[in-house]
Amino acid sequence: MRKNKLGNLVYGIYPVKHLLEKRPSSISNAKILSNTKSKLLISINDVLKKNNIKTDLVSRSELDHLSGSVNHQGILLFTQNSNQPTINDLESLAISRGKDFKALILDGIQDPRNLGACIRTADAAGIDAVIITKNRSANMTPAAVKSAAGANESIMVVKVTNLANTIRFLKDLGVEIVGTDISASSSVFDHSLSSPIAVVLGSEGKGIRRLTRDLCDKLIYIPMHGEVSSLNVSVATGVILYKINID
């Protein structure tokens, strides 16, 4: 999330609604479009009042300025820092879920909107955790949070410093690591993808890094039957994660 002097910034109706449902105590301040006739915004304002959250009615131009976007949908929230899930939390989750554990590993996703869309897809597919890297990766900016549509409040999102070590510890727990690579010899439809499993997708341009690729138990690709050579990473995420559910 982008930081402001008032705190971390969240905008968009669905991310705001999820935050109000999951962590209302983390919200320090809200700004809503003045003179709005939107029933959704009026409803959100009522919830803010019930939670005694300071709310200012402001102009659209002020919302544009504060958010750095015109896609705020008339609502901004400012939140205080909350405890982020750690590698220890991930380990506890993997152990408790056992053979049912499913994770998505994103190796260097650069576009915040793609990051948010992948998290949203993972939540919809019933994935337990999304693992992202602290370096050379998009952060949970307001754009990423909006794209996630609140899913980042429903699913564990863990930032790790050393992805290779994280993959090794998951393998030690019996989790199969399946990487996606355009040069793989087997299609996603050639294998049964059953849990416990962690699927790795790489950056939009370069794919997964060599060390990450070398640590995978198997590599798969998504067959393309048209003129384009690849899918958007969030679309590819959906194809593979729902294949896990089928298997």
C-alpha positions as CSV (number, residue, x, y, z in Angstrom):
1,M,0.0,0.0,0.0
2,R,1.2,3.5,-0.7
3,K,2.0,5.5,2.4
4,N,0.6,9.0,3.1
5,K,1.1,11.2,6.2
6,L,-2.3,9.9,7.3
7,G,-1.3,6.3,6.9
8,N,-1.5,3.5,4.3
9,L,-4.0,4.2,1.6
10,V,-6.8,1.9,0.4
11,Y,-9.4,3.0,-2.3
12,G,-12.2,1.4,-4.2
13,I,-15.6,0.2,-3.0
14,Y,-14.9,-3.5,-2.7
15,P,-11.5,-3.2,-1.0
16,V,-13.0,-0.7,1.4
17,K,-16.0,-3.0,2.2
18,H,-13.7,-6.0,2.8
19,L,-11.4,-3.9,5.1
20,L,-14.4,-2.7,7.1
21,E,-15.6,-6.3,7.5
22,K,-12.2,-7.8,8.4
23,R,-10.2,-5.1,10.2
24,P,-12.3,-2.0,11.0
25,S,-10.0,-1.2,14.0
26,S,-7.1,-0.6,11.6
27,I,-8.8,2.3,9.9
28,S,-7.8,5.7,11.2
29,N,-9.5,8.0,8.7
30,A,-11.8,8.0,5.7
31,K,-12.6,10.4,3.0
32,I,-15.8,10.1,0.9
33,L,-17.1,12.1,-2.1
34,S,-19.3,14.9,-0.9
35,N,-22.9,15.1,-2.1
36,T,-22.8,11.5,-3.4
37,K,-26.0,9.8,-4.3
38,S,-24.4,6.4,-4.5
39,K,-26.3,3.9,-2.3
40,L,-23.1,1.9,-1.8
41,L,-21.1,5.0,-0.6
42,I,-24.0,6.1,1.6
43,S,-24.0,2.5,3.1
44,I,-20.3,2.6,3.7
45,N,-20.5,6.0,5.3
46,D,-23.1,4.5,7.7
47,V,-20.8,1.7,8.6
48,L,-17.9,4.1,9.2
49,K,-20.1,6.1,11.6
50,K,-21.1,3.0,13.5
51,N,-17.4,2.2,14.0
52,N,-16.6,5.8,15.1
53,I,-14.2,6.3,12.2
54,K,-13.4,9.9,11.5
55,T,-14.8,10.6,8.0
56,D,-14.4,13.7,5.9
57,L,-16.6,14.7,2.9
58,V,-14.4,16.0,0.2
59,S,-14.4,17.0,-3.5
60,R,-13.6,14.6,-6.3
61,S,-10.5,16.6,-7.1
62,E,-9.1,16.1,-3.6
63,L,-9.8,12.3,-3.9
64,D,-8.0,12.3,-7.2
65,H,-5.0,14.1,-5.7
66,L,-4.8,11.9,-2.6
67,S,-5.2,8.6,-4.4
68,G,-3.1,9.6,-7.5
69,S,-5.9,8.0,-9.5
70,V,-9.3,8.7,-10.9
71,N,-10.4,5.1,-10.1
72,H,-11.0,5.6,-6.4
73,Q,-14.8,5.2,-6.8
74,G,-15.4,8.1,-4.4
75,I,-13.9,6.5,-1.2
76,L,-10.5,6.5,0.4
77,L,-9.4,4.8,3.7
78,F,-6.2,5.4,5.7
79,T,-5.0,2.5,7.8
80,Q,-2.3,2.0,10.4
81,N,0.3,-0.6,9.9
82,S,-0.8,-4.1,10.8
83,N,1.2,-7.2,11.5
84,Q,2.1,-8.9,8.3
85,P,2.1,-12.7,8.0
86,T,5.6,-14.1,8.4
87,I,7.4,-17.2,7.2
88,N,6.5,-18.8,10.6
89,D,2.8,-18.2,9.9
90,L,3.2,-19.8,6.5
91,E,4.8,-22.8,8.1
92,S,2.1,-23.2,10.7
93,L,-0.6,-22.9,8.0
94,A,1.1,-25.5,5.8
95,I,1.4,-27.9,8.7
96,S,-2.2,-27.4,9.8
97,R,-3.6,-27.9,6.3
98,G,-1.4,-30.9,5.7
99,K,-2.3,-32.8,2.5
100,D,-4.8,-30.1,1.6
101,F,-2.3,-27.2,1.5
102,K,-2.2,-25.2,-1.7
103,A,-0.1,-22.1,-2.4
104,L,0.6,-19.7,-5.2
105,I,4.2,-18.4,-5.5
106,L,4.7,-15.2,-7.6
107,D,8.4,-14.8,-8.6
108,G,9.0,-11.2,-9.5
109,I,5.6,-9.9,-10.7
110,Q,6.1,-6.3,-11.6
111,D,2.7,-4.9,-12.3
112,P,0.6,-4.1,-9.1
113,R,-2.6,-4.7,-11.0
114,N,-1.5,-8.1,-12.1
115,L,-0.4,-8.9,-8.5
116,G,-3.8,-7.9,-7.2
117,A,-5.6,-9.9,-9.9
118,C,-3.5,-13.0,-9.0
119,I,-4.4,-12.7,-5.3
120,R,-8.1,-12.3,-6.2
121,T,-7.9,-15.4,-8.4
122,A,-6.1,-17.4,-5.7
123,D,-8.7,-16.6,-3.2
124,A,-11.5,-17.5,-5.6
125,A,-9.8,-20.9,-6.3
126,G,-9.5,-21.7,-2.6
127,I,-5.7,-21.3,-2.3
128,D,-4.4,-21.1,1.2
129,A,-1.5,-18.6,0.7
130,V,0.2,-16.3,-1.8
131,I,3.9,-15.9,-1.5
132,I,5.6,-12.9,-3.0
133,T,9.2,-11.6,-2.9
134,K,10.2,-8.5,-1.1
135,N,12.7,-7.4,-3.8
136,R,12.2,-7.1,-7.5
137,S,8.4,-7.4,-7.1
138,A,5.4,-5.2,-7.1
139,N,4.2,-4.2,-3.6
140,M,0.6,-4.1,-2.3
141,T,0.0,-0.6,-3.6
142,P,-3.5,0.9,-3.6
143,A,-3.8,-0.2,-7.2
144,A,-2.9,-3.8,-6.2
145,V,-5.4,-3.7,-3.4
146,K,-8.1,-2.4,-5.6
147,S,-7.4,-5.1,-8.2
148,A,-7.5,-7.7,-5.5
149,A,-11.1,-6.5,-4.7
150,G,-10.5,-7.3,-1.0
151,A,-9.1,-10.7,-1.5
152,N,-5.9,-9.6,0.3
153,E,-7.9,-9.5,3.5
154,S,-9.2,-13.0,3.0
155,I,-6.0,-14.9,2.0
156,M,-2.6,-15.1,3.6
157,V,-0.1,-13.0,1.6
158,V,3.4,-13.5,2.7
159,K,6.4,-11.5,1.6
160,V,9.7,-13.4,1.7
161,T,13.3,-12.2,1.4
162,N,14.7,-15.4,0.1
163,L,12.4,-17.3,-2.2
164,A,14.8,-20.2,-2.7
165,N,14.9,-20.9,1.0
166,T,11.1,-20.7,1.2
167,I,10.7,-23.2,-1.6
168,R,13.2,-25.5,0.1
169,F,11.3,-25.4,3.4
170,L,8.0,-26.1,1.6
171,K,9.6,-29.1,-0.1
172,D,10.8,-30.3,3.3
173,L,7.2,-30.3,4.4
174,G,6.2,-32.5,1.5
175,V,4.8,-29.8,-0.7
176,E,5.3,-30.4,-4.4
177,I,6.6,-27.3,-6.3
178,V,5.3,-26.9,-9.8
179,G,6.7,-24.2,-12.0
180,T,5.4,-22.7,-15.2
181,D,7.8,-22.3,-18.1
182,I,7.2,-21.8,-21.8
183,S,10.0,-24.2,-22.6
184,A,8.6,-27.0,-20.4
185,S,8.1,-30.4,-22.2
186,S,4.8,-31.1,-20.5
187,S,1.4,-29.3,-20.6
188,V,-0.6,-28.4,-17.6
189,F,-3.1,-30.9,-18.9
190,D,-0.6,-33.7,-19.0
191,H,-0.2,-33.9,-15.2
192,S,-2.4,-34.4,-12.2
193,L,-1.9,-31.4,-10.0
194,S,-2.9,-32.4,-6.5
195,S,-2.2,-31.0,-3.1
196,P,-0.1,-30.4,-1.1
197,I,1.2,-28.2,-3.9
198,A,2.7,-24.8,-4.6
199,V,2.5,-23.4,-8.1
200,V,5.1,-20.9,-9.3
201,L,4.5,-18.2,-11.9
202,G,7.1,-15.7,-13.0
203,S,7.3,-12.1,-14.1
204,E,5.3,-10.9,-17.1
205,G,8.3,-10.7,-19.4
206,K,11.0,-13.1,-18.1
207,G,9.1,-15.8,-16.4
208,I,10.5,-17.6,-13.3
209,R,14.2,-17.1,-12.5
210,R,16.7,-19.8,-13.1
211,L,17.3,-20.7,-9.5
212,T,13.6,-20.9,-8.9
213,R,13.1,-23.1,-12.0
214,D,15.9,-25.4,-10.8
215,L,14.1,-25.9,-7.4
216,C,10.8,-27.0,-9.0
217,D,9.8,-30.6,-8.9
218,K,8.2,-30.3,-12.3
219,L,7.7,-27.7,-15.0
220,I,4.6,-27.2,-17.0
221,Y,3.3,-24.9,-19.7
222,I,-0.1,-23.8,-20.9
223,P,-0.7,-24.7,-24.6
224,M,-1.6,-21.8,-26.8
225,H,-3.7,-22.5,-29.9
226,G,-4.0,-19.0,-31.4
227,E,-1.6,-16.3,-32.7
228,V,-0.4,-14.9,-29.3
229,S,2.4,-16.7,-27.5
230,S,1.4,-16.2,-23.9
231,L,-1.4,-15.3,-21.5
232,N,-1.5,-12.5,-19.0
233,V,-0.1,-13.8,-15.7
234,S,-3.4,-13.5,-13.8
235,V,-5.2,-15.4,-16.5
236,A,-2.5,-18.1,-16.5
237,T,-2.9,-18.2,-12.7
238,G,-6.6,-18.9,-13.1
239,V,-6.1,-21.7,-15.6
240,I,-3.6,-23.6,-13.4
241,L,-5.2,-23.0,-10.0
242,Y,-8.6,-24.3,-11.2
243,K,-6.9,-27.3,-12.8
244,I,-5.7,-28.1,-9.2
245,N,-9.3,-28.1,-8.1
246,I,-10.4,-30.4,-10.9
247,D,-7.7,-32.9,-10.1
